[in-house]
């Protein structure tokens, strides 16, 4: 269901339940409305690394679990594809278009996305867009597309500055993946690790690989090595 003759965004390991911190309330509420059909078009934005792609991937997974078709596509990867490729997306119940800002200056792709929106409106499909900037800040040459995007329900993603958000994310991912980390590592990661969601998820994946087969209680020397590894981020 996910594969097209396109450069499709690789599937990322994330679930909607991972984004359970207090600052994510409005985002999760909008996703619930998306699931129930109250929202047809959803626009998320925020600076690089805040988890936009991971969230899109998680939403697509949730649709697949409900027996619906969903696909996550990076427009940055699509720019060199034939314009006709956009029609391949029309058969999906949900299309998540990442990096919408990258079609600025590429008017033929702006027209293609505009027609996809119109098609989805007619067929009761749903679309999600992600960008580093708010809809009103997009620099698009096609006013009709800018207008359509501004009509979507839009939410800015939390930037990771909240300790509670990071703690909820890390603990949720660890529990979901069955990863047992020394509490000192978790504490150090939250206190001294990166704040951005994408980097936190990368570190957890790397730590799982590095510590595979190791005892839950680690030596001080091993802990120092792990702290140094976290500091590199």
MIRO-531129 format. One record per residue: residue number from 1; residue in three letters; x, y, z of N, C-alpha, C, O in turn. Coordinates in steps of 0.05 Angstrom, whole numbers. Atoms other than C-alpha are relative to their C-alpha. Layout:
N
[NUM ALA [X Y Z] [X Y Z] [X Y Z] [X Y Z]]
...
***
This chain:
233
[1 UNK [17 -24 0] [0 0 0] [17 25 0] [9 46 -11]]
[2 UNK [-16 -24 -3] [57 48 15] [17 6 -24] [27 28 -28]]
[3 UNK [-20 -3 20] [99 37 -47] [-11 11 -26] [-31 0 -37]]
[4 UNK [6 -11 26] [94 80 -109] [26 2 -15] [48 -2 -4]]
[5 UNK [-25 -4 15] [143 92 -165] [9 29 4] [12 45 -14]]
[6 UNK [-8 -27 -8] [165 154 -127] [20 -3 22] [25 -25 32]]
[7 UNK [-18 0 -23] [216 173 -75] [-18 6 25] [-24 29 31]]
[8 UNK [18 -2 -22] [172 159 -15] [16 4 26] [37 -9 30]]
[9 UNK [-13 -4 -26] [191 184 54] [2 -26 15] [-18 -41 18]]
[10 UNK [-3 25 -14] [220 126 93] [-17 -1 25] [-20 19 38]]
[11 UNK [17 2 -24] [176 99 148] [17 4 25] [38 -8 29]]
[12 UNK [-14 -7 -24] [197 127 215] [-13 -14 24] [-38 -19 23]]
[13 UNK [12 13 -23] [188 93 282] [-12 20 19] [3 33 35]]
[14 UNK [14 -18 -18] [136 134 319] [-29 -8 1] [-40 -19 -18]]
[15 UNK [29 5 -3] [66 126 346] [-12 25 12] [2 41 26]]
[16 UNK [13 -24 -11] [16 180 364] [2 1 30] [4 23 41]]
[17 UNK [-2 0 -29] [20 158 436] [26 10 11] [28 18 34]]
[18 UNK [-26 -11 -8] [93 180 437] [-2 30 7] [13 40 24]]
[19 UNK [2 -29 -2] [71 253 433] [-21 6 22] [-42 17 16]]
[20 UNK [20 -2 -22] [36 254 501] [7 22 20] [-7 24 41]]
[21 UNK [-7 -21 -19] [70 313 535] [-22 21 2] [-38 23 -16]]
[22 UNK [21 -20 -4] [27 370 562] [-3 21 -23] [-25 30 -28]]
[23 UNK [2 -21 21] [45 418 505] [-12 -11 -26] [-17 4 -45]]
[24 UNK [10 12 24] [20 368 453] [-31 -3 0] [-42 -15 -19]]
[25 UNK [29 3 -3] [-53 372 476] [-16 9 -25] [-33 -6 -35]]
[26 UNK [16 -10 22] [-79 415 419] [6 -16 -26] [-12 -19 -43]]
[27 UNK [-7 16 24] [-41 373 367] [-16 -26 1] [-28 -34 -19]]
[28 UNK [14 26 -3] [-70 307 393] [-30 4 -3] [-43 -13 -15]]
[29 UNK [29 -5 3] [-140 338 397] [-7 3 -30] [-28 -7 -39]]
[30 UNK [5 -3 29] [-135 358 323] [2 -27 -14] [-13 -32 -33]]
[31 UNK [-3 27 12] [-112 287 305] [-25 -16 5] [-34 -31 -13]]
[32 UNK [25 14 -6] [-173 259 340] [-22 9 -19] [-38 -7 -29]]
[33 UNK [21 -11 19] [-217 305 298] [6 -10 -28] [-13 -14 -44]]
[34 UNK [-7 10 27] [-179 282 236] [-10 -29 -2] [-22 -36 -23]]
[35 UNK [9 28 0] [-194 209 254] [-31 -2 -3] [-41 -20 -17]]
[36 UNK [29 1 1] [-268 224 262] [-12 14 -24] [-36 14 -28]]
[37 UNK [9 -13 24] [-272 263 197] [-9 28 4] [-20 41 -15]]
[38 UNK [8 -28 -4] [-285 330 229] [19 20 -13] [12 42 -19]]
[39 UNK [-20 -16 14] [-221 356 198] [7 -14 -26] [13 -38 -27]]
[40 UNK [-7 11 26] [-208 346 124] [30 6 -7] [43 -10 -20]]
[41 UNK [-27 -8 7] [-142 383 118] [13 11 26] [2 29 39]]
[42 UNK [-15 -7 -25] [-90 391 174] [28 9 -7] [41 -3 -24]]
[43 UNK [-25 -12 7] [-28 433 172] [17 3 26] [8 17 45]]
[44 UNK [-17 -3 -24] [29 426 223] [26 14 -9] [35 11 -31]]
[45 UNK [-24 -14 7] [90 470 226] [17 3 25] [8 1 47]]
[46 UNK [-19 -4 -22] [152 483 267] [28 -2 -12] [32 -12 -34]]
[47 UNK [-27 0 10] [227 490 260] [10 -29 -4] [-3 -48 4]]
[48 UNK [-10 27 5] [270 432 237] [6 -16 25] [16 -5 44]]
[49 UNK [-7 17 -22] [276 373 283] [-21 -3 22] [-17 -18 41]]
[50 UNK [20 1 -21] [212 384 324] [-18 -25 -1] [-34 -29 16]]
[51 UNK [16 25 2] [182 318 300] [-22 0 -21] [-40 -17 -19]]
[52 UNK [21 -1 20] [140 337 240] [-2 -26 -16] [-24 -37 -19]]
[53 UNK [0 25 16] [160 277 197] [-8 -24 16] [-23 -41 7]]
[54 UNK [7 23 -18] [155 229 256] [-30 1 5] [-43 -21 6]]
[55 UNK [28 -2 -5] [85 255 271] [-17 -8 -24] [-36 -23 -21]]
[56 UNK [14 8 24] [62 248 199] [1 -31 -3] [-19 -43 -10]]
[57 UNK [-3 29 2] [89 177 198] [-18 -14 20] [-31 -35 14]]
[58 UNK [17 12 -21] [53 161 264] [-30 2 -8] [-45 -17 -4]]
[59 UNK [28 -3 8] [-13 188 237] [-7 -19 -22] [-28 -32 -22]]
[60 UNK [5 19 22] [-7 147 173] [-2 -28 11] [-20 -43 3]]
[61 UNK [1 26 -12] [7 85 215] [-27 -5 14] [-39 -26 12]]
[62 UNK [26 2 -14] [-56 99 256] [-23 -5 -19] [-42 -19 -13]]
[63 UNK [20 5 21] [-97 101 192] [1 -28 -10] [-19 -41 -15]]
[64 UNK [-4 27 10] [-68 36 167] [-11 -21 20] [-23 -41 13]]
[65 UNK [10 18 -21] [-86 3 234] [-31 0 0] [-43 -19 9]]
[66 UNK [29 -2 2] [-158 26 222] [-11 -12 -26] [-35 -11 -32]]
[67 UNK [8 12 26] [-159 -9 154] [-3 20 -22] [-14 13 -43]]
[68 UNK [1 -20 21] [-153 55 115] [28 2 -14] [48 -8 -4]]
[69 UNK [-25 -3 14] [-100 72 63] [12 28 6] [-2 48 6]]
[70 UNK [-14 -25 -6] [-48 125 79] [28 -1 -10] [40 -22 -12]]
[71 UNK [-27 -1 11] [18 149 51] [13 26 9] [0 47 10]]
[72 UNK [-16 -23 -9] [73 196 75] [20 6 -22] [37 -10 -28]]
[73 UNK [-17 -8 23] [109 234 19] [14 26 6] [2 45 15]]
[74 UNK [-16 -25 -3] [165 285 22] [-1 14 -27] [8 3 -47]]
[75 UNK [0 -16 25] [153 339 -30] [28 7 -9] [33 10 -33]]
[76 UNK [-28 -5 7] [227 353 -28] [11 -22 -18] [25 -17 -37]]
[77 UNK [-9 23 16] [239 283 -56] [-16 -2 -26] [-7 -15 -45]]
[78 UNK [16 2 24] [183 291 -107] [6 20 -22] [-3 17 -44]]
[79 UNK [-4 -23 19] [208 354 -141] [11 -9 -27] [5 3 -47]]
[80 UNK [-12 9 25] [247 315 -193] [-16 -22 -14] [-9 -31 -35]]
[81 UNK [18 20 12] [191 265 -206] [-18 12 -21] [-23 36 -20]]
[82 UNK [19 -10 20] [144 272 -266] [-25 11 14] [-34 0 34]]
[83 UNK [23 -13 -13] [86 318 -249] [-24 -19 2] [-41 -16 20]]
[84 UNK [22 18 1] [38 262 -267] [0 -19 25] [-21 -31 31]]
[85 UNK [-2 18 -23] [62 224 -205] [-20 8 22] [-28 -9 38]]
[86 UNK [19 -9 -21] [15 266 -162] [-26 -15 -1] [-40 -18 19]]
[87 UNK [25 13 3] [-44 229 -190] [0 -28 14] [-21 -38 20]]
[88 UNK [-2 25 -14] [-18 165 -158] [-9 2 29] [-15 -18 42]]
[89 UNK [7 -4 -28] [-35 196 -91] [-30 2 4] [-40 2 27]]
[90 UNK [29 -5 -3] [-109 205 -106] [-15 -24 11] [-37 -21 21]]
[91 UNK [15 24 -9] [-127 133 -87] [2 -4 30] [-12 -22 40]]
[92 UNK [-4 4 -29] [-106 141 -14] [-21 15 16] [-29 37 8]]
[93 UNK [18 -14 -18] [-154 158 42] [13 24 13] [0 45 17]]
[94 UNK [-16 -22 -12] [-100 201 74] [26 3 -14] [41 -17 -18]]
[95 UNK [-26 -6 12] [-41 234 41] [14 21 18] [3 42 23]]
[96 UNK [-15 -19 -16] [12 267 85] [23 11 -16] [42 -3 -24]]
[97 UNK [-20 -13 17] [54 317 46] [19 15 18] [12 36 30]]
[98 UNK [-20 -12 -17] [118 335 82] [15 22 -17] [15 21 -41]]
[99 UNK [-18 -20 12] [162 396 67] [-15 17 -21] [-4 22 -43]]
[100 UNK [16 -15 19] [107 437 33] [14 26 -9] [9 36 -31]]
[101 UNK [-13 -25 7] [152 499 34] [20 -3 -23] [27 17 -35]]
[102 UNK [-20 5 21] [200 466 -16] [-11 5 -28] [4 6 -47]]
[103 UNK [10 -5 27] [152 478 -74] [-2 30 -6] [-13 38 -27]]
[104 UNK [-2 -29 6] [161 553 -67] [19 4 -24] [41 -6 -24]]
[105 UNK [-15 -4 24] [186 576 -135] [-3 -22 -21] [9 -20 -43]]
[106 UNK [4 23 19] [163 511 -169] [-30 0 -6] [-45 -15 6]]
[107 UNK [29 -5 4] [96 533 -197] [-15 -25 -10] [-38 -28 -3]]
[108 UNK [15 23 11] [79 468 -234] [-7 -20 23] [-27 -34 22]]
[109 UNK [6 17 -23] [83 430 -168] [-21 13 18] [-37 -1 31]]
[110 UNK [21 -14 -15] [41 483 -134] [-27 -5 -13] [-47 -10 2]]
[111 UNK [25 6 14] [-12 472 -187] [-9 -29 5] [-32 -35 9]]
[112 UNK [6 28 -5] [-7 397 -176] [-12 -5 27] [-31 -19 31]]
[113 UNK [11 2 -28] [-18 403 -101] [-27 13 2] [-45 2 15]]
[114 UNK [26 -13 0] [-75 451 -113] [-22 -18 -11] [-44 -20 0]]
[115 UNK [20 18 12] [-110 401 -158] [-4 -25 18] [-27 -35 19]]
[116 UNK [3 23 -19] [-97 345 -107] [-19 8 22] [-36 -8 30]]
[117 UNK [18 -10 -21] [-132 388 -54] [-28 0 -11] [-47 -10 3]]
[118 UNK [27 -1 11] [-191 399 -100] [-12 -28 -4] [-35 -33 2]]
[119 UNK [9 28 4] [-195 325 -117] [-8 -12 27] [-29 -26 29]]
[120 UNK [6 11 -27] [-193 306 -43] [-26 12 11] [-41 -2 25]]
[121 UNK [25 -13 -9] [-248 356 -28] [-25 -13 -12] [-45 -18 1]]
[122 UNK [22 12 14] [-292 324 -80] [-5 -29 9] [-28 -38 10]]
[123 UNK [2 29 -7] [-277 252 -58] [1 -5 30] [2 -28 38]]
[124 UNK [-1 3 -29] [-277 265 17] [25 -13 10] [25 -27 30]]
[125 UNK [-26 9 -10] [-204 248 23] [11 19 21] [-1 41 25]]
[126 UNK [-12 -18 -20] [-159 278 76] [29 4 -6] [43 -13 -17]]
[127 UNK [-28 -8 6] [-93 314 71] [12 12 25] [-1 26 40]]
[128 UNK [-16 -13 -21] [-39 333 121] [24 13 -13] [36 1 -31]]
[129 UNK [-23 -14 10] [15 384 106] [19 6 23] [10 10 46]]
[130 UNK [-19 -9 -20] [79 399 143] [19 20 -12] [24 19 -36]]
[131 UNK [-18 -21 10] [125 458 138] [15 12 23] [8 9 46]]
[132 UNK [-15 -15 -21] [177 498 175] [-13 27 6] [-6 40 26]]
[133 UNK [13 -26 -5] [132 559 170] [-30 -2 -1] [-41 -21 -12]]
[134 UNK [29 -1 -1] [60 577 182] [-11 4 -29] [3 15 -46]]
[135 UNK [12 -3 27] [12 577 121] [3 29 -10] [9 33 -34]]
[136 UNK [-1 -28 9] [11 653 119] [28 9 -8] [31 29 -22]]
[137 UNK [-28 -7 5] [87 655 116] [12 -14 -25] [34 -7 -33]]
[138 UNK [-9 13 24] [93 610 55] [3 20 -23] [-13 38 -26]]
[139 UNK [-5 -18 22] [122 644 -6] [-7 -15 -26] [10 -26 -40]]
[140 UNK [10 14 23] [79 614 -61] [-9 19 -22] [-20 40 -17]]
[141 UNK [8 -17 23] [68 641 -131] [-29 -5 -8] [-40 10 -24]]
[142 UNK [28 7 6] [-2 609 -134] [-18 8 23] [-20 -6 42]]
[143 UNK [16 -10 -22] [-49 651 -91] [-22 -20 8] [-29 -22 31]]
[144 UNK [22 19 -7] [-105 598 -96] [10 -22 18] [-5 -30 36]]
[145 UNK [-11 21 -17] [-59 546 -65] [5 11 28] [-2 -2 48]]
[146 UNK [-5 -12 -26] [-38 593 -10] [-26 3 16] [-27 -2 40]]
[147 UNK [26 -3 -13] [-111 607 5] [-11 -26 10] [-21 -27 32]]
[148 UNK [9 26 -9] [-128 533 8] [15 -9 25] [3 -20 44]]
[149 UNK [-16 8 -22] [-71 520 56] [-7 16 25] [-6 5 48]]
[150 UNK [8 -17 -23] [-92 578 101] [-27 -8 11] [-33 -1 34]]
[151 UNK [26 10 -9] [-161 546 106] [2 -25 17] [-16 -32 31]]
[152 UNK [-4 25 -15] [-132 482 136] [3 7 30] [12 28 37]]
[153 UNK [-5 -3 -29] [-132 472 211] [30 -2 4] [42 -22 -3]]
[154 UNK [-29 0 -3] [-61 491 230] [8 1 29] [-5 15 46]]
[155 UNK [-11 1 -27] [-21 477 293] [30 1 -1] [43 -13 -16]]
[156 UNK [-29 0 -3] [50 495 312] [8 -22 20] [-3 -24 42]]
[157 UNK [-9 21 -17] [87 436 342] [18 11 23] [33 30 18]]
[158 UNK [-17 -8 -22] [121 443 410] [30 -2 -8] [37 -20 -23]]
[159 UNK [-28 -1 8] [195 459 405] [19 -17 17] [43 -18 13]]
[160 UNK [-16 18 -17] [219 410 459] [13 13 24] [28 0 38]]
[161 UNK [-12 -14 -23] [238 463 510] [-11 -10 27] [2 -7 47]]
[162 UNK [13 9 -24] [190 433 560] [12 -27 9] [12 -47 -6]]
[163 UNK [-11 25 -11] [223 380 605] [-22 -21 1] [-17 -45 -5]]
[164 UNK [23 19 -2] [154 347 615] [-6 -12 -27] [-12 -36 -28]]
[165 UNK [4 10 27] [146 340 540] [21 -21 -7] [14 -43 -18]]
[166 UNK [-22 19 6] [214 307 532] [-3 -26 17] [2 -48 7]]
[167 UNK [3 23 -18] [202 262 592] [-22 -19 -10] [-19 -44 -10]]
[168 UNK [22 16 10] [135 238 565] [7 -15 -25] [1 -38 -29]]
[169 UNK [-8 12 25] [164 225 496] [20 -24 5] [15 -46 -5]]
[170 UNK [-20 21 -5] [225 186 521] [-12 -24 14] [-7 -47 6]]
[171 UNK [11 22 -15] [187 144 571] [-20 -16 -17] [-22 -41 -15]]
[172 UNK [19 14 17] [132 128 521] [14 -18 -21] [6 -41 -25]]
[173 UNK [-14 16 21] [181 105 467] [14 -23 13] [14 -45 2]]
[174 UNK [-14 22 -14] [222 64 517] [-19 -22 7] [-14 -46 3]]
[175 UNK [20 20 -8] [160 29 543] [-11 -15 -24] [-14 -39 -24]]
[176 UNK [12 12 24] [131 17 474] [19 -20 -13] [11 -41 -23]]
[177 UNK [-20 17 13] [196 -13 448] [12 -20 19] [30 -36 11]]
[178 UNK [-10 19 -19] [210 -52 511] [30 4 6] [44 -16 11]]
[179 UNK [-28 -6 -5] [277 -17 522] [4 6 29] [-9 24 40]]
[180 UNK [-7 -5 -29] [306 -20 593] [26 16 1] [47 5 -6]]
[181 UNK [-24 -16 -3] [354 37 606] [4 6 29] [-15 10 44]]
[182 UNK [-7 -8 -27] [390 52 670] [-13 27 5] [-10 45 -11]]
[183 UNK [13 -26 -6] [351 109 704] [19 24 -2] [11 46 -9]]
[184 UNK [-19 -21 2] [415 149 706] [3 10 -29] [7 33 -34]]
[185 UNK [-3 -7 28] [419 147 630] [-24 17 -9] [-21 37 -22]]
[186 UNK [24 -15 8] [347 170 622] [1 28 12] [-6 48 -2]]
[187 UNK [-2 -27 -13] [359 227 672] [20 17 -15] [15 41 -19]]
[188 UNK [-20 -15 14] [422 248 636] [-10 9 -27] [-5 32 -36]]
[189 UNK [10 -6 27] [388 245 568] [-20 24 2] [-19 42 -15]]
[190 UNK [20 -22 -2] [331 290 592] [13 26 9] [4 48 1]]
[191 UNK [-13 -24 -10] [377 339 628] [20 12 -20] [23 36 -22]]
[192 UNK [-23 -9 16] [435 343 579] [-2 -7 -30] [14 3 -46]]
[193 UNK [3 8 28] [411 312 514] [-14 22 -16] [-21 43 -5]]
[194 UNK [13 -20 17] [380 350 455] [-29 3 7] [-41 -15 18]]
[195 UNK [28 -5 -6] [312 381 462] [-18 -8 -23] [-42 -13 -19]]
[196 UNK [17 5 24] [288 367 391] [-9 -29 0] [6 -48 5]]
[197 UNK [12 27 1] [242 307 383] [15 -19 -18] [20 -42 -10]]
[198 UNK [-13 17 20] [276 280 321] [27 -11 11] [33 -35 8]]
[199 UNK [-25 9 -10] [344 277 355] [-3 -18 24] [12 -38 28]]
[200 UNK [5 18 -23] [316 246 419] [-7 -28 -10] [2 -48 1]]
[201 UNK [8 26 11] [285 191 378] [24 -14 -13] [27 -39 -11]]
[202 UNK [-24 12 11] [351 180 341] [18 -11 22] [28 -33 19]]
[203 UNK [-17 9 -21] [389 174 406] [-11 -25 13] [4 -44 18]]
[204 UNK [12 24 -12] [340 123 435] [6 -24 -18] [12 -45 -9]]
[205 UNK [-5 22 19] [348 81 372] [29 -9 1] [35 -33 1]]
[206 UNK [-29 6 -1] [424 85 376] [7 -14 26] [22 -33 27]]
[207 UNK [-5 12 -26] [424 69 450] [-10 -29 1] [3 -46 13]]
[208 UNK [11 27 0] [380 8 439] [20 -18 -15] [24 -41 -6]]
[209 UNK [-19 16 15] [430 -17 388] [26 -4 15] [37 -26 16]]
[210 UNK [-25 2 -15] [491 -1 430] [-1 -17 25] [18 -31 31]]
[211 UNK [2 14 -25] [465 -32 493] [-13 -28 -3] [-19 -41 17]]
[212 UNK [13 25 4] [434 -94 462] [17 -22 13] [41 -25 7]]
[213 UNK [-14 21 -13] [453 -153 506] [15 8 25] [25 -9 39]]
[214 UNK [-14 -10 -24] [483 -109 561] [-19 -3 24] [-43 -4 21]]
[215 UNK [16 1 -25] [460 -114 633] [-13 27 5] [-4 48 -4]]
[216 UNK [15 -25 -6] [409 -63 658] [18 18 17] [18 43 12]]
[217 UNK [-17 -16 -17] [458 -40 711] [28 0 -12] [41 -21 -15]]
[218 UNK [-25 -2 15] [521 -14 677] [22 10 19] [17 23 39]]
[219 UNK [-23 -10 -15] [590 1 702] [3 30 -3] [-8 41 -22]]
[220 UNK [-4 -28 2] [612 72 715] [14 8 -26] [9 29 -38]]
[221 UNK [-15 -5 25] [660 68 656] [-19 0 -24] [-17 18 -41]]
[222 UNK [19 2 22] [604 47 609] [-19 24 1] [-26 35 -20]]
[223 UNK [18 -24 -2] [558 102 636] [14 25 -10] [1 41 -24]]
[224 UNK [-15 -24 9] [612 154 623] [1 0 -31] [0 21 -43]]
[225 UNK [-1 2 29] [618 129 551] [-27 8 -12] [-29 21 -33]]
[226 UNK [26 -6 10] [543 134 542] [-6 30 3] [-18 42 -15]]
[227 UNK [4 -29 -4] [542 204 571] [15 16 -21] [4 36 -32]]
[228 UNK [-15 -13 21] [596 224 522] [-14 -2 -27] [-14 17 -43]]
[229 UNK [15 4 25] [555 195 466] [-23 19 -2] [-28 31 -23]]
[230 UNK [23 -19 -1] [494 236 487] [10 28 -4] [-3 44 -18]]
[231 UNK [-11 -27 3] [538 298 492] [6 7 -29] [5 30 -37]]
[232 UNK [-7 -5 29] [557 289 418] [-24 12 -15] [-20 26 -35]]
[233 UNK [24 -10 13] [485 306 400] [-5 29 7] [-25 41 -2]]
***
